Amino acid sequence: MTPQEFLSQLTLNIERFEKVAAFLSVPGYLSWHEGFTLLSLAEVWPVEGDIVEIGSFKGKSTCFLAQGALRSGRGKVHAVDHFRGSPEHQKGGHEETAEIVESGSTYEQFRANLAAFGLSEVVEAIVSGSQEAAAAWSGSARMVFIDGDHSCQGTKGDFEAWFPHVTETGLICFHDYQNSHYLDGVTRFIEEEVNVHPNMRFLHRANSLMTYMKVA
Ligand SMILES: C[S@@+](CC[C@H](N)C(=O)[O-])C[C@H]1O[C@@H](n2cnc3c(N)ncnc32)[C@H](O)[C@@H]1O
């Protein structure tokens, strides 16, 4: 690489990172490590199909996944959320959310955040409960990101509902592993069921984001 080629590449790289770093300004629950991991997997994991997100809230993780899908040129992000918030977002919850308390939904903020980053075209919102959406969905997923109902039963329900839609060698990611609020929820489900599942192979951890590959 010549110095001139390096400098042109440097400018492009700065622009690429600048756009992605701006996703951190979207209110929500995702660290830089986690967001960058989702984006990278969505961009390069070599399996065909779409991406499904369970639990979009105001669109923070959706932006990272959508940018990865856009860069990959493969498929869309199906963002599944009833947008009514989880128990912790309701009045008095440990993550009480003004929009949920006042209007009962984060859907408007979700749409506005995707539009602000020019990502609306690559995202299809499915305004629905996750398990109802899975029953009605007929696509195949190369990646499913589970960040909806964080209870043990809720996580298990989402996993079982979406697992059949995932292509072999596709990815299933869980958020909030070992988050102190969800030790008896997501964490217990992962430790008791996912880590010993014969068709799940652990691949990677980034903060609380756990990534597995579906195997035969
Ligand atoms: C922790 S938030 C998601 C955070 C988001 N991924 C981010 O990056 O900020 C959980 C979301 O899951 C949604 N949710 C909870 N239970 C659900 C269910 N059974 N079906 C669909 N969405 C659900 C809530 O409405 C909420 O928006």
The ligand as an SDF file (V2000), in Angstrom:
LIG
                    3D

 27 29  0  0  0  0  0  0  0  0999 V2000
  -34.1890   -4.0200   26.9170 C   0  0  0  0  0  0  0  0  0  0  0  0
  -35.3170   -3.4090   25.7540 S   0  0  0  0  0  0  0  0  0  0  0  0
  -34.4430   -3.6210   24.2310 C   0  0  0  0  0  0  0  0  0  0  0  0
  -33.2500   -2.7150   24.1270 C   0  0  0  0  0  0  0  0  0  0  0  0
  -32.7130   -2.5370   22.7250 C   0  0  0  0  0  0  0  0  0  0  0  0
  -32.2860   -3.7710   22.1150 N   0  0  0  0  0  0  0  0  0  0  0  0
  -31.5960   -1.5030   22.7250 C   0  0  0  0  0  0  0  0  0  0  0  0
  -30.5830   -1.6880   22.0090 O   0  0  0  0  0  0  0  0  0  0  0  0
  -31.6930   -0.4910   23.4090 O   0  0  0  0  0  0  0  0  0  0  0  0
  -36.5210   -4.6980   25.6660 C   0  0  0  0  0  0  0  0  0  0  0  0
  -37.6000   -4.4820   24.6160 C   0  0  0  0  0  0  0  0  0  0  0  0
  -38.2960   -5.7120   24.4690 O   0  0  0  0  0  0  0  0  0  0  0  0
  -39.6570   -5.4620   24.2450 C   0  0  0  0  0  0  0  0  0  0  0  0
  -40.3870   -6.6580   24.6740 N   0  0  0  0  0  0  0  0  0  0  0  0
  -40.4800   -7.1910   25.9180 C   0  0  0  0  0  0  0  0  0  0  0  0
  -41.1880   -8.3220   25.9110 N   0  0  0  0  0  0  0  0  0  0  0  0
  -41.5520   -8.5280   24.6130 C   0  0  0  0  0  0  0  0  0  0  0  0
  -42.3050   -9.5350   23.9510 C   0  0  0  0  0  0  0  0  0  0  0  0
  -42.8090  -10.5780   24.6180 N   0  0  0  0  0  0  0  0  0  0  0  0
  -42.4990   -9.4310   22.6310 N   0  0  0  0  0  0  0  0  0  0  0  0
  -41.9760   -8.3730   21.9350 C   0  0  0  0  0  0  0  0  0  0  0  0
  -41.2550   -7.3970   22.5060 N   0  0  0  0  0  0  0  0  0  0  0  0
  -41.0490   -7.4660   23.8260 C   0  0  0  0  0  0  0  0  0  0  0  0
  -39.9720   -4.2160   25.0620 C   0  0  0  0  0  0  0  0  0  0  0  0
  -41.0850   -3.5370   24.5220 O   0  0  0  0  0  0  0  0  0  0  0  0
  -38.6570   -3.4340   24.9610 C   0  0  0  0  0  0  0  0  0  0  0  0
  -38.7200   -2.4660   23.9510 O   0  0  0  0  0  0  0  0  0  0  0  0
  1  2  1  0
  2  3  1  0
  2 10  1  0
  3  4  1  0
  4  5  1  0
  5  6  1  0
  5  7  1  0
  7  8  2  0
  7  9  1  0
 10 11  1  0
 11 12  1  0
 11 26  1  0
 12 13  1  0
 13 14  1  0
 13 24  1  0
 14 15  1  0
 14 23  1  0
 15 16  2  0
 16 17  1  0
 17 18  1  0
 17 23  2  0
 18 19  1  0
 18 20  2  0
 20 21  1  0
 21 22  2  0
 22 23  1  0
 24 25  1  0
 24 26  1  0
 26 27  1  0
M  CHG  2   2   1   9  -1
M  END
$$$$
